[in-house]
Amino acid sequence: RSVKLSIPPSLRNIYKELKNDDGIDNFTELPKHGYLERWAKQGVLMINNVLTVRKAQPHSHKKQGWEDMTDEIIRAVDRNNKQGVVYLLWGKPATKKTEAILRSSSPRTVICTSHPSPLGATKTKSPFIGSKCFSRANKALEEYGMEPIDWRVDGDDDDDEDGGEEE
């Protein structure tokens, strides 16, 4: 791939958790990039509660409308959910979305852990590190009769229509 995206510390911990999750067989090497298109093609949506910040100032744009927008995105996902959705909520702001998600009558699974950032990955009663949240998500998808996510970010794309070659 010509796109080279660096790996933020939180994504590095996500990769480590995938590698150490014994329910995920095919994630054997830590990727050297942050390009997650394979996940998106399988329906994985990764979204923060607040979508912008000032550089080096976490939560600097909190309570400026982003929370309402991300709530609406969750409602839209839920409205379009016919078979099942798995929500992985990481960190305190994300876990506050649980109540709204659980009000829905559509099939869904909610898995909450601490945030994968180095500052929070091992904190709280439900730490991200060691949570096996990815194999738990796949198990829930299979219970809904859906295909599990292939969490690899490198390798062959079996479902690429054009064989993965660019024109």
Phi and psi in degrees as a GROMACS rama.xvg file:
@    title "Ramachandran Plot"
@    xaxis  label "Phi"
@    yaxis  label "Psi"
@TYPE xy
-82.6044  -15.8393  SER-2
-82.2855  124.09  VAL-3
-117.483  105.153  LYS-4
-107.885  128.897  LEU-5
-68.025  163.861  SER-6
-103.767  108.837  ILE-7
-64.9852  156.568  PRO-8
-54.7453  -38.4847  PRO-9
-64.1863  -42.759  SER-10
-67.0719  -35.1174  LEU-11
-58.4038  -42.6203  ARG-12
-68.7095  -33.8348  ASN-13
-61.6574  -46.598  ILE-14
-60.0675  -43.2509  TYR-15
-62.7048  -41.1572  LYS-16
-64.9376  -40.7958  GLU-17
-60.4939  -44.7039  LEU-18
-63.9268  -36.471  LYS-19
-89.0733  -6.87863  ASN-20
-78.2498  107.498  ASP-21
-68.092  -6.99396  ASP-22
-89.0277  -3.14116  GLY-23
-111.813  103.514  ILE-24
-80.4648  -30.8961  ASP-25
-99.0088  10.3882  ASN-26
-105.625  84.154  PHE-27
-103.464  -21.0733  THR-28
-125.514  143.821  GLU-29
-74.9798  123.526  LEU-30
-62.2096  157.285  PRO-31
-106.686  17.893  LYS-32
-150.126  170.428  HIS-33
-113.065  27.9095  GLY-34
-86.102  110.512  TYR-35
-111.051  25.1085  LEU-36
-58.0143  -36.7082  GLU-37
-57.346  -39.2636  ARG-38
-66.4043  -46.1059  TRP-39
-59.9184  -39.8712  ALA-40
-63.6311  -20.3865  LYS-41
-97.122  4.33323  GLN-42
98.7995  8.7451  GLY-43
-80.791  124.587  VAL-44
-113.87  119.141  LEU-45
-109.112  123.323  MET-46
-145.492  137.359  ILE-47
-85.3024  158.445  ASN-48
-65.0067  -37.5746  ASN-49
-121.339  127.887  VAL-50
-92.5348  -8.93828  LEU-51
-138.888  157.794  THR-52
-150.636  161.019  VAL-53
-76.1466  146.003  ARG-54
-52.2003  128.946  LYS-55
63.0414  21.5854  ALA-56
-130.31  79.5795  GLN-57
-54.5135  144.391  PRO-58
65.4053  12.8992  HIS-59
-67.0971  -20.6218  SER-60
-111.188  22.2466  HIS-61
-65.0673  143.987  LYS-62
61.0645  36.4241  LYS-63
-118.701  20.5839  GLN-64
108.555  -18.5148  GLY-65
-62.2701  -37.5326  TRP-66
-60.0132  -40.4622  GLU-67
-64.2037  -40.1856  ASP-68
-66.0084  -45.2925  MET-69
-67.643  -32.4183  THR-70
-60.4802  -42.9858  ASP-71
-66.5994  -36.7698  GLU-72
-61.8362  -44.0002  ILE-73
-62.1666  -42.0923  ILE-74
-62.4252  -39.4579  ARG-75
-65.7636  -42.6432  ALA-76
-59.3319  -45.1985  VAL-77
-64.0428  -42.3985  ASP-78
-61.2752  -35.8618  ARG-79
-89.4622  2.37152  ASN-80
-80.0594  110.632  ASN-81
-102.439  -32.7546  LYS-82
-111.279  -38.9465  GLN-83
161.643  146.375  GLY-84
-133.903  141.613  VAL-85
-113.96  125.038  VAL-86
-104.042  124.766  TYR-87
-104.051  107.717  LEU-88
-105.309  115.526  LEU-89
-113.55  118.042  TRP-90
96.053  161.467  GLY-91
-59.3466  -47.8376  LYS-92
-59.8889  -38.1575  PRO-93
-68.8651  -41.8747  ALA-94
-67.0102  -18.3137  THR-95
-67.3784  -15.449  LYS-96
-78.4167  -12.0238  LYS-97
-55.6168  -46.3988  THR-98
-58.4213  -46.0425  GLU-99
-64.5415  -39.2291  ALA-100
-65.3277  -42.2073  ILE-101
-71.0367  -16.4793  LEU-102
-70.7483  -19.8837  ARG-103
-69.7191  152.416  SER-104
-98.3441  -2.20043  SER-105
-78.5601  158.214  SER-106
-67.7041  127.274  PRO-107
-158.19  155.762  ARG-108
-125.425  136.454  THR-109
-118.85  124.564  VAL-110
-120.168  117.928  ILE-111
-111.722  135.82  CYS-112
-142.915  175.932  THR-113
-66.8078  169.876  SER-114
-71.3322  145.901  HIS-115
-74.2289  0.113068  PRO-116
-62.9774  153.083  SER-117
-55.6132  -27.3712  PRO-118
-74.6729  -24.6169  LEU-119
-125.792  -3.67781  GLY-120
-62.1612  -23.9541  ALA-121
-114.269  6.65827  THR-122
-94.0434  170.134  LYS-123
75.1025  172.591  THR-124
-69.8874  -19.3424  LYS-125
-124.777  74.5452  SER-126
-67.4965  147.084  PRO-127
-62.9306  -49.0974  PHE-128
-66.2347  124.523  ILE-129
88.8463  2.34762  GLY-130
-75.4389  -21.353  SER-131
54.1148  34.084  LYS-132
-63.8395  -27.0107  CYS-133
-74.9456  -43.0586  PHE-134
-70.4279  -32.4858  SER-135
-64.5336  -40.8789  ARG-136
-62.6595  -45.4454  ALA-137
-62.9242  -39.1969  ASN-138
-61.6688  -43.3001  LYS-139
-62.9237  -43.3097  ALA-140
-59.3931  -44.0682  LEU-141
-63.4314  -36.6441  GLU-142
-64.6372  -27.4449  GLU-143
-83.5432  0.659059  TYR-144
79.8698  22.2104  GLY-145
-108.553  162.052  MET-146
-72.0848  139.103  GLU-147
-70.6248  159.218  PRO-148
-76.8588  135.886  ILE-149
-89.5498  104.056  ASP-150
-79.5811  -0.0622893  TRP-151
-64.2424  149.668  ARG-152
-110.453  -9.75131  VAL-153
-120.591  165.506  ASP-154
111.167  -173.607  GLY-155
-71.8349  138.479  ASP-156
-99.8075  97.5502  ASP-157
-63.6847  -27.5047  ASP-158
-100.114  9.424  ASP-159
-66.9616  125.838  ASP-160
-64.4489  -33.6755  GLU-161
-102.242  17.7135  ASP-162
74.4627  11.0315  GLY-163
85.2094  1.51476  GLY-164
-94.336  139.201  GLU-165
-93.6306  147.866  GLU-166
